[in-house]
Amino acid sequence: EVQLVESWGGLVQAGGSLRLSCATSGFTFDNYAITWFRQASGKEREGISCITVSDGSTYYIDSVKGRFTISSDNAKNTVYLQMNSMQPEDTAVYYCSAVDWLNTYWGQGTQVTVSS
């Protein structure tokens, strides 16, 4: 059974940090790209950062570049999103997704709230 489980969301003050984790199982981790998405209330889901597990290449959208860092622990089949200098506009439900050329899998999401 494929599982992606996001953890360590929560409430943080503006300027603070959180580190999300996405623990995966049930598929060949090295064959996938893992993307963090977020969806704020009333807005569309947006992809914010991606890592290609096989070579570690990463991508960020402009609004998080320099503040967020994506990484993977291939021994644990887990991807992390370190979020620093957080702002109220980062408030959203954060999801991780695993994609290869054939399959797309989603986690259940974790709420992140940044207070001003």
Secondary structure, DSSP 4 states (H G I P E B T S, - for coil): --EEEEE--EEEETT--EEEEEEEESS-GGG-EEEEEEE-TTS--EEEEEEETTT--EEE-TTTTTTEEEEEETTTTEEEEEE-S--GGG-EEEEEEEE-SS-EEE---EEEEEE-
